[in-house]
Amino acid sequence: MNKALSFFTEATPLKLVLISFILSGIAHFIEKPLPSIFLGLRLIGFLLFIYAVIKYFNKK
C-alpha cells in the first residue's frame, strides 16, 4: 500500500496524465462487453487527470 501511495505522490503530473489517458483508452475498447468495468476505468482515469492538474498547479 505504501508503494502505491508513494508512486502517486512522487509521480510527475505528466506521467499521471499519460496513465489516465491510457486507462481511458483501454476503457473505450471494453465498453460493450463489460460496462461496469468501463465505467470504473473511466472514473479512475478522470480522477487521475484531476489529481494531476491539481498537482501541477500547486507546484507553480
N, C-alpha and C positions, 0 to 999 in steps of 0.2 A: 504494500500500500504506500509506503514511504517513497519507493522508487517512482510510482505513478505520480504522486504529488510533486516530487522534486522535478520530474520531467516537465510538468506544466508550469511550474514556477520559474524554471531556468530556460525554457524554450523561448526562442525569439518569436515576435509576432508574425513574421513572415512564414516561419515553419508551421505555426498554428493555423494560419490561413490556408496554407497548402494542404494540411491534413484535413481541414474542414471541406475544402473543395473535392478532395479525393473521396471522402465519405459521402458527400452529396452525389458525386458521380456514380459511385457504386450503388447507392440507393436508387438512382434512376433506372438502373438495369434490372433491379429486382422488384419493381413497383407492382407488376401484375401478379406474380405468383405468391409473394409474401408481403401483403400490405402493412401488417403491423411492424415488421422489421424495417420496411421502407420508411414509415413514419418515425420510428426510433432513430434511424440513421440520419434522417433529415433534421430532427430535433438536436441531436448531438452535434451535427455539423454547424447548425445555426448557433448553438451555444458556444462552440469553439471560436467561431468567427467573431461573435460579440465580445468574448473574452480577449481575443487578440487585438481588436480595435481599442478596447478599454486599456489594455496593457500598453499599446503603442502610444496612446495619448497621455498616459500617466508618466511615461518616461520623458516626455518633452516638457 
